[in-house]
Amino acid sequence: MNAFSGTYKLESCGWSGWLWGKELYEFTNDDADPLTVELDGTLYRPDRHYKSDLGSVPRTLQFILPKYFAKDRYVKSFLLHDQSYLFGSIWVAVHGGWENRKLTRKQADTMLRDTILCEGGSKANARLIYWGVRMGGFASWKS
């Protein structure tokens, strides 16, 4: 079963950039019940604390096509994806513990597509976002 569980805190913490700036959010995973997703029997979770822009979705797309690109539609998916883009890794459950595993950019983008489906997104929407990050995400990888 593919599904999200757990809790976290997300607080607005200002803007990055100048003209094309993005709103930043401080993500804090709950220590007792952290945000976790199960994909095909494997559990993944983001780090405990970092800053996220919730997907780097251009404001133009959010305004023109909010049904497909609103940043608040797939918050959990964007949080996992931003963690994997920041660090090039994700926490994976292994043998009763957790291991931080390296990811390729393509693996991170594929996970985003799959987690959007977990959050109730359509296949078409998941593919649109997947191809958007494949085409435009290179500048944000591990930065």
N, C-alpha and C positions, 0 to 999 in steps of 0.2 A: 504494500500500500504506500503510495506517495502522499505525504502530508507534512505540514508544519506543526510544531508544538513549541511551548516555552514562552517566556516573557522577556521583555527588555524595556529600556527607557530611551526615548529619543527626544532631544531638545534642540531647538534652533540655536545656532551659535554664530550667526553673522553670515557674511558673504565673502566669496573669494573672487579674485579677478576684478576687472574694472568695468569696461563697457558691456561685455558679455558675461558678467559675473553669475555665479550660481550660489544659491542658498546652501549653507552647510548645516549639518545636524550632528550633534554629539551622540553617538550610539554607545550605550552601556548594556552589556548582556547581563541578565540576572544570574547571580552565582548559584542559587539553589535550583532554578528551573530555566536554563538558558535557551534562547532561540535555537531550534534544531529543525532540520528537515530530513525526512527519510525519502530517499530516491532508490527504487528497486532494491530494497533491503539494506541499504547502507545509510548510516546516519552521518550528517554533515552539520557543522555549526561554524559561525563566524567567531573571530577573536572576542575578547572581553570588552575592549574599548577602542574606539577610533572615530574619526570624523568621516562623514559620508555626504555626498550631494544627491543621494537617491537616484542614481542612474544617469547623470549627465544629460538628461533629456533637454534638447534645445527649447527655449521658451516659445519659439515660433511654432514648433510642432505641438507643444502642450496647448497652445491657444487655438490653432487651426483644427487639430484632430484630438481633442481631449479624450474621446472614447478609446483611442488606441495608445496615447502617449502621456496621459496624466501621471505625474510622479507619485501621486498618492494611491494609485490603483494596485501596485505590486510592491509595496514597501518592503516586505520580508525578502522578496526575490532580489530587489535592488541592494538591500543591505548585505546579503551574501555575496552578490556580484562585486560590490564595491570593496569588500574585504579581500576577495580573491584578486582584484585588480591592484589594490594597494600593496599587498604583500606577495603576490604570485603564489599564494597557497591557501589552503582551507583546512580546518580541523576535521578529522575523520575518526569515527569510532573503530577501534581495533582491539580485539582480545580483552574486553573489559575496561579499556582506557581510551585515551584520545591521542592522536598523532597528527602533527602538523605536516601536511603533504603538499609538495610543490605541484602546481598546475601549469599547463600551457594556457596561453590566451584563448585558444579554441576550446579547451576543456571548460574554462570559466564561462565562456559565452554559451556553450551547450548547456551547462548547469543553469544559467539564467533562463534559457528557453524552457527547460524542464520544470523549473520552480514556478515560472509564470503559469504553467498548466496546473500546478499544485494549488495555486491561489485562485483558480477558476477562470483564468484567461483562455481565450479560444486558441486553437492551433494557428489560425491566421495571424492573430495578434502576437503570439509568441514568436512566430517566424519573422514578422515585421521588426520586432525589437531585436531579435537575434541578428538579422542582417544589418540593422542599424549599428549595433555595437561592433560587428565584424568589419564594417566599412569605416567607422569613425572612432573606434575605441583604442586604436594603436597608440595615440598620443598620451593616453591615460594609463597605459599598462605599467605597473610598478612605479607609479609616480605619486 
